[in-house]
Amino acid sequence: MSTLRLLVTNVLYRGDITHKGVVYPGEHPALVSRDVSQEVNAKHKLSRAKIRSNDAVETPLKGLVRCAQCGALLTASFTGRQGQRHRYYVCRAGKKQEPICPQQPVRAQDVAESLRERLERRGTVSDLAFEQLVRAVSYHSGARRLWVELQDGNRFEFCLPVPVRPGVRQKEQKIPSCGRTPRLSRLMALAIHLDGLLSQGAVRSYRELAEAGHVSRARLSQILQLNHLAPEIQEQLLFLPPTRRGPDPLLERHLRAVARLADWEGQKQRFRALREQLSL
């Protein structure tokens, strides 16, 4: 194939010569007609232009994700299957080092969706703007763990779930479990969501809110009481470390007395003492 391309693209074969970048008619007979040569060259240029256009692979977090194993910036790449483009973050720089970085590619969609889900728990992010809150991300393929730093200086980490979709190799399922999200984190996210429904007018009363959440009025009051906590405490509850074994150490009932305090500084002091007591 390369020999045929050389034959139809080299000006010598169409009866011309080049000198200092300028093409002149030659005196030797042409092996390929001028029309065929020009048509093939036009298609060849178009193909090369298309390849160059594919070099710029756009991802939501492009330029923000680093390798947690070697520190190199992960570059965006893609594969094409069945007419679709699947984007990945790849540690290209690490493969050129000695020893070679063991980092494996990770699908950009998996990183973006998991990160967006956690930021949405804060109740302040939309689908179009979540990446603007992020300053830096590190990913470790061996542990499937992400470390995130936000523009406001807050940091958190979480385990990237193993995706459930066709094409995921079974051996990936053998990755050790990263644990489960504590129930208190889920309740805190629910409290923020329910309060948002009420403030936005999506429901007209606490009765409708209780029906929408499939809980009793008394249970609704207990859940919404979490919104009385200081913002700093709410942030910590949303991103509690996963529970890997046994019951959750921190429970909702532990925080009821804290939420009843009107002073946020007093709440923070009580919460710190509670975490020390539970060895968190």
Phi, psi and omega in degrees: 000318180293326178294320179294320179296319178298322182296318186270348181254341180283128184295337180298324185284345177260007176095014180245169174225160177240145176216117182054041176084359181253135181267130179235151175296135180264173179260355180270153182291147180279139175266337179232137181295151182297322181296315179296317181298316181293322180294316180295319179298320179297316179292324179296318178296320179296320180295317179294324178294322178294319178297317180296324180294335179280348181296327183272093180266117184267132175224155183302327185248025182301131180086000182246344187261125179244159177282124180283352181264323180237351178086356181287153177287129178283132180261151181276133177222179180206160170234151179248122178224129177053042176078005180245149179259124179250119186268143181224158168258127187234140178269080181290317182297323182293333180286345179265358182269168173235119357287161182292135179295131182278004183301134178258152180299153176228140183290129184299324180296321179296317180295313184295315183292320179294320180291318178299320180300318181287325178288330179292339176297338179285342179077015185232015186232141176254168181298333186269346189237004188297324183292341179288344178275349189262132175263319182201151178223138172239142182229136178241112184291330180295319179263354186050050184239141179243134173248127188236134172241127182266166181297332180276005177095348179290148179229148173202166179221156179201163180269130179283119182299147174288123184293147176249099180198159179301139177101345178283123184294142184298329183295338177293336181290348182276359178298133182304144180297139178270006180094183182245155177290127181302144181300327181294325176296319179293322178294322179296317178296321179294319179299317178295318181295314181295320177296324177295320177300320181289315182290332180275355179082012179292332172231153187263342184207169178292333177295313177296324180295319178296320179294321180294326180270358179058044178226165177282165178299321180294318180292324178300318180297321179296319181292314182292340179297336178296335178289348178278351179288155177301144180308323180296322179289318178302318180299317180293325179291323180296328186242041173298146178298149181295149176272118185266337182203139176075190182286161176294136180287327182254123184244163181300320182298335178294335188261354183297318178292326178294317183293336180285344178287132182280336183269123181295324178296320176296321177300316183295321178296315180296322181292319177298318179296323180294318179294322177295320181296323181268002180059046179263000000 
